[in-house]
Amino acid sequence: MTELPKGWAPARLSDICDINPRVDKSAIDHTQLVSFVPMPAVEAENGRIDVLATRPFGEVKQGYTPFQTGDVLFAKITPCMENGKMAIVPKMPSEYGFGSTEFHVLRPLCGVEPRFIYHMVSNQGFRYHAEHHMTGAVGQKRVPASLLADHPVAVPPLNEQRRIVQKIEAMFEQIDKGVESLRVAKTTLGLYRQSLLKSAFEGRLTATWRAQNPDKLETPKTLLARIQKERETRYKSALDDWQTALAEWRAGGEQGRKPAKPSRPEQFEVKAALRERIQAPKEWALDAMGNHIDFLTSGSRGWADYYASEGAVFIRAQNLKFDRLEMNDIAYVKLPDGNSEGMRTLVRNGDLLITITGANVTKTAVVETDFDIAYVSQHVALCRLGPELLPRYVWNYLVSEACGRKQLEDAAYGAGKPGLNLTNISEVVVPICSPAEQAEITRILDARLTAADAMEAEINAALLRAEALRQSILKQAFSGTLVPQDPTDEPAPTLLAHIKAERAKAGKTKPRKTVHAG
């Protein structure tokens, strides 16, 4: 520990707090209502705690952690500890409360300010140290009581503790006001994005464009008929190419893999309930997305054997969690030569990728990168649109909460389904306008959403600065530079001597009881 300010003293946390103190339960009536605090009752980062829930003492006397007013609760299990679930127990309806066994209880001793202890153990530096000394299996790691007990602390005089807490909380109050304004602005931006997307696919963003470009419009019936004819032409061309390839394969002695016959495009009907729900201009057609997809598949199972430190990019669900292709956490695979699954799941520029299982289900991205080689995992669908639909137009539709996302979520979560299948994607009803109007919609959205993204980036940077300021304040507080020392304060060594004497005196009359919650 660095040199301490005058009047301060080095100690361990257990010198100024009882760690997991016992409660004499023999005098509590089994029918008495006591406060009950499960882990969700303590909020992360802000120290708020709900102690109003009660249970009969007989229901909680075994298997729960006891505490009383003024104790500091410290979540010991991952990820609650890292998330900052710590709080001071306020006045309760009962003398004692009981809560999750995943809390450690720190009871500040006489001459120690509880709020000083709370700020000490909830700051990120303390939590970082605790995180790196957890014990137990992955996903069930816990901070041992011994780590808290032995943690070195710098103890200021009691009056200075109070001045420090007062200064911290006054400064935090100002920061919190700014943070709340930033969060409101961020929420407003999110609402603006969704409102903008909804307007786009109800035709309002391009109403003036349509009035100025009547020569670029077709009736819905004409538009769909033309698209269907072009799709049939592409299928016939693919059949001709297959027949040529098949003839060459046979002429060559049937060496290598036999060319696969292209499948006739499947037709999907527009569900009446969806047609009625979608508001679109009379100039637009409504059709199932599957009628405008040239290729739709999902990744294969069993790729774990092909993971490598380099090679082809392997796109997983976590790469799509922000509705864009995030390649910060890239996995690579190396496939054997001639692997057919690799050919089937090969990603191209312009493909849409849709998460079909897991926590990120419905999250969607458009590929705007020319990968040398990239494949999708089993949790991701690969959708290749026909030329009549622009990928970014459809992507904007699918990430709109009122439009495509709503349809995907209804399909994914309706009837208890764990995810999406390829038919669910094909049945999404899309408003279809001319490619020229799609391009105009995409242009407007790109310009306005890019500006919104820039504003959000500024907000996020400001939030990070606010958190950094908060941590700087705490660092100053616990190093003795946040408030001036007062030479008239009783020095901390005297305070610690009093605490030690009180403990010794208590120990002569009855044994001091502590528990080490596991």
N, C-alpha and C positions, 0 to 999 in steps of 0.2 A: 504493500500500500504506500502511496506517495505521502510526502510530508503533510500532516494535517494542520488545519487552521488552529490558532490558539483557542484553547477551551474545548476542543474536540478530543475524542479518544477512540482508539481502535478496539473492536470487539468482534464477536461472532453474533449472528442473528439470534442464536439461542441464549445469548447473554441478556437480550432485551425483550425476548418474546418466549412464551411457552409454546412449544410446537405440539399440536394435537393434544391439548389437555383433556383429561378425563372429566366426566360429569358424574356426580353422585346421583344415580337414578332411583335409589331406594325410596326417596321421599316424594317422588312424583306419582300422582294417581294415574292409573292406566287409562282412565276416561278423559283426562285433561287434554284439551286441544293445545297443540304446540305448532309453531311455524314449521313449514316444510319447504325446503328449497332444493328442487332438482337442478341439474346443470343448466337447462334452458332458462331458468329464472335469473341467471346472472348474464348480463349482456357483455359482449366483447368490447374491450378498449375503454369504455366510458365509466366503469365502476357502478353502473346501475344494477340494483338487485330488487327482486320482488319477494317480500317475506309475508305476504298477506294470506297465502294458501296455508291451510291448517289440516292436521290429521290428529286422531287420538294418539296419545303417547304410546299406548299398547301396540299400535301398528308400526311404530318406527323405532322402538327402544332397541331392537336388534338390527344390525346390518346397515345402519346409517351413521353419518358423522355428526356429533353434537357440537353446538357452538352457542355463543351468547352475544348480546349487544356489545359492539365495540371490537369484536374479533374481525380479523382479516381473513377472508376465504381466498384460497389460492388453488385454482384448478391445476391438478398435477398430471392429467393425462393428455396425450397428443390427440387432436390438434388444439384442444381447448386452451392449454397453457400458452402455446405459441400465439393464439388469437387474442390473448389478454383477458381471459375470464377471471378477474380478480375483483373483489369488492369488500367494503367495510359493512358489517352487519348493522343495520339501523335498529331503532327501537322496534321491538316485536310485540305481538299480542300476548306472547308468553315469555317467561324468563329464559327458557332455553328453546333453541330451534334445532332441527335435524335436517340433514341434506345428503346429497350424493356422497358416496364413499370415495368419489374421485376428487374431493376437496381436501387439501391440507388446511388446518386451522392455525392461524398465528394469533396468539393472544398477547398484545403489548403489555409489558409490565408497568408498574407504577413509575411515572416519570418519563414515559415514552408515548408520544402522540400517535394514535392509530393511523391518522391520515398520512403521517410521515412514513410509516411502515408500508401503507398501501402504495404510495407513489414510488417507494424504493423497489418493491417487488414487482410492480406492474410495468416499470420502464423497460424498454427493449433491451438494454444492456444486461439487466438481470435475467430477463427471459432467454436471451441468447446463451448466456452461461448455463442456465438450467436445461435448455434444449440439448446442448452438447454433452450433458452428463446424465441424460435419461437412461433408464434401464428397462429391460423387457423386450418382448418380441415386436417386430415391425407392426405398426397399427395399434399396438397396445402399450406403447412406451410410457413410462411414468417418471416423474421427478421424485427421487427417494427423499424421505423426511430428513435423512442424515445430511443430504446436500444443503437443505435449507438451514439446518442447525449449525453446520460448520461454515456457512458462507460468511466471509469477512465483511464487516460493515464499519463505516465511520460514523460515530455517534456525536452529534452536537448537543449543547445544553438544551434543556427542555424549552426554554423561552425562544431559543433560536430555531428549534424544530417548528414551533408554532409560527414564527415569522416566515420561515421557509415555506411552510404549507400555504400560508396566506398569500404569499407572493406567487407561488406556483399556480394556485387556483385563480387568482386575479388575472394572471397572464393567459392561462388556459381559457378562461371565459372569453377573453377578447379573440383568441385564436378560434374558439368554437363558433363564435358569431360569424367570422369570416368563412370558416369551413361550411357552415350551414348555408350561407349565401351561394357558395360555389356548388354545393350539392343540389340546391334548388335550380341553379342555372344548368347543371348537367341533366337533371330530370327534364327540364323544359326543352333542352336540345333533343333529348330522346323523343319527347312528344312531337316536336317539330318534324323530326325525321319521319316518324310514322304518319303524321298528317300529310306531309309532302308526298310520300309514297302512295297513300290512299287517293290523294287528288290526281296523281299521275295516272292511276289505273281506273279512275272514273272518267278520264278524258278531259278533266278541267285544265290541266297544265297546257294542253295543246289545242284548246278550243279555237283560239285566234289563228293558230297555224292551219287548222282544217278549213277555216273560212277563207284563208288566203291561198290555199292550195287545193281547190276542188278537183283539178286534173289528176291529182295523185291519189284520189280516193276511189274505192270500189264498194259496191254493195256487199254486205256480209255473204250473201249467197254466191255472188261472182267470185269473191275472194277465196272462199273455201273450195269452190269448184276448181279454180286455177291451181291452188296448192295441191289438191288431191291429184290432179292431172300430172303436175310436175313430180309428185311423189311416185306415181305409177311409172312414169318415164324413168326415174332413177332406179326403180326396182327392175325394170326390163333391161336396163343397161347393165345392172349388176348380174342379172341372169346370163346375158351375153358374155360378159367377162368370165363368169364361172364356167360356161360351156367351153370357151376357148382354153381356159386353164385345165379343165378336165381332159380335153382332147390332147393337150401337150403332155399331161401326166401319163396318160395311157400310151402315147407314142414313145415316151421315154422309159417304157418298161415298168410303169407304176412304182417308180422309186420315190421315196419320201412320203410325206403325209398327203392323203387324198384331199383335193380342194373341197371345202365345205359349201354346200348349196345355200344360197341366201334365202332367208325366210320371207314369205310374203308379209308385208306390214299388217299388223293387227289393227282392227278398227275398234275404237272405244266410244261408247255413247256418253253424252253429257247428261248427268243426273239432273232430274227436274228440280230438286231442292236446291242444288247449287246454282242452276241457271237463274232461278228466281231471286237468289240472294245477291248475285253479282250485279252491280250497277255499272253499266258501260254505255258509251254513246251509241246511237242507232247506227252509226257508220261502221262500228266494230262488230266482229264475229265473236262468238263464244264457242270454244271447242276444247275437248280433252287434250291435255298435253301429249298423251301417247300417240295421237294422230300426227304429231309434228316432231317425233323423235326418230332419228335414223338408227340409233343404237343405244341400248340400255342394258346394263349388267351391274353386277356387284363383285367385289373381290372374293377370292377363294380362301378357304381354311387351310391350315397347315403350312403357313409360310415361316413359322418360327425357325425351321431348320435352315432357312436361307438367309437369315440375318447376317450382316457383315459390317465391318467398319467403314467400308466404302463400296461403291457400286451404283446400282440403280436406286433412285429415290423411291421410298415406300411411303405413300400418303395414308395416314391414319386419322381416326376421328378427331384426335386432339389437335390436328393441324387445321381443323375447320371450325373450332369452337367460337370464333369471333365473326363468323359468316364471311370469312376471307381466308385465303390460303396463307397460313402462318408457318414458315419453315425454320423457326428458331430451334425446334426440337426435331431434327431430321433423323429418320431411320433409313438404313440402306439394306438392300438385298442383292444377292448374286444367285441367279437362276441357272440351272443346267441348260445347255444348248438345246434348242428345239422344244422348250417347255411351252405347251399350248396355253396354259393358264396365263402365262406372261403375255402372250400375244392377245388374249381376250381382254385383259385388264390394263392394257397399255393406254396411258393418258396422252391426250393431244391438247394443243392450245385451243381454247374455245369450249372445252368440255365443261359441263356443270357437274359438281361433286356434291352429293347429298348424304349426310350422316343418317344411317337407317337403324342403328342400334346404340344403346348406351345413353349416358347422361346428356350427350350433345345431339340427340336425335332431332332431326329437321334442320340442323345447321347446314348452311349451303355456301359454296364458293364457286367462283368461275375461274377456270385456269387461264391465266394471261401470261404464262411463261412457256418458252420453248425448252422443255426438259429434253436432255439427251435421251434418257429413258426414265420413265416413272410409272409405277403401278399403284393400284388402290387396294386397301385392306378389305377384309370381309365385312367391316362395319360401314363401308362407304359405297354408295351407288355411283356409277359413272354414266352420265347422260349426255348423248351427242345429238344435238338438235338438227333439224332440217334447215336449209338455207333461208326459209321464210321467217324464222325467228332468230333475232339477235341474242346471243348469250347473255349480255349484260341487261337487256330488257327483261328476259325471263328471270335472271338472278334477282333483279330489283323486285320483281313480282313475288318471288318465293320468300324473300326476307321481310316482306311487308306483313305485319302482324294481322292486318285486317283482310289480307288477300290470300296469297299462296301459303304463308305460314299457318294461317288459321286452318286451311284445308288439310295440310300435312299433320298438324297437331291433332285435329279431330280423328284422322285416320290412324295415327300412331297410338293415341291414348284411349280411343273409343273401344268399348267392349274388353278392356283390360289387356290390349295388345302391348307387348313390350317394345315394339319398334315398327318400322315401315317395311313393306315389301315392294317389289317393283310395280305391281299393279296399282298400289296406292299412289305412287308417283305418276303413273300414266293417266290416272283418273282425275288428277288435278285439273280443274277447269281454268283456262287462261283466256283473257280477252285479247283478241288478235286484231291488230291494225296493219296498215301497210308498212313495209320495211322502212320507208322514208319517215313515217310518223314514229315508228319505234326508235329510229335514230335520233329524232328530235326530242322525244321523251328522255332517252338516255343522256343526251347532251345536257338538257336542263337539270336532270337529277345529278349528273356528275358534277356540274358547276356548283349547285347549291349544297349538295352533301359534302363536297370537298371543303367548302367554307365551314360547314358545321363540324366536320372532322378537325379542322384546324383550331376552331374555338374549343372543342373538347380537349384537344391536346394541351392547349393553354391552361384549361381548368385542371387537368390532371397534373400538370407541372406545378401549378399553384398548391394543389392538395399535398403533393410530395414536399414542397417547401414548408408548408404548415406543419407536417409531421416532423420534418427535420428540425424546425424551430422548437417544437415541443420537446424533442429529445435533447436539444442543446440546452434548454431550460433545466431539464432534469439533471443533465451532466453538471451544470453549474451548481444546482441545488445540493448535490451530494458530494461536491468537492469543496463547498464552503465559499463559493464566489457569487452566489445569487443575492444574498443579503449581507449587510455588514455585521461583524461580531460586536457584541456588547460586553465590555469588561466586567460589568456588574452581574452578568448571568452566572449562576452556579455552574462551574465547569463540569464537563461530562465525566471525568474520572471520579468526581465526588458522587455524581448521579449513579454511576455503575457500582460504586462502593455501597451506596444505599440499597440498590437492588440486590446485591449479593448478600448484604446483611439481612434484608427482609426474607430472602429465600432461606437463609440458614435458620432464622428464627421460626419460619413456618415449618421447616423440616424437623424441628425438635418437638413440635406438637403433633404433627401427623405427617405421614409420608407424602411427598410431592408426587402426584400421579400424572403421567403423560402416556399417550398412546402413540404408536407409530403406524398410522393407517397405511395399509399396503395397497 
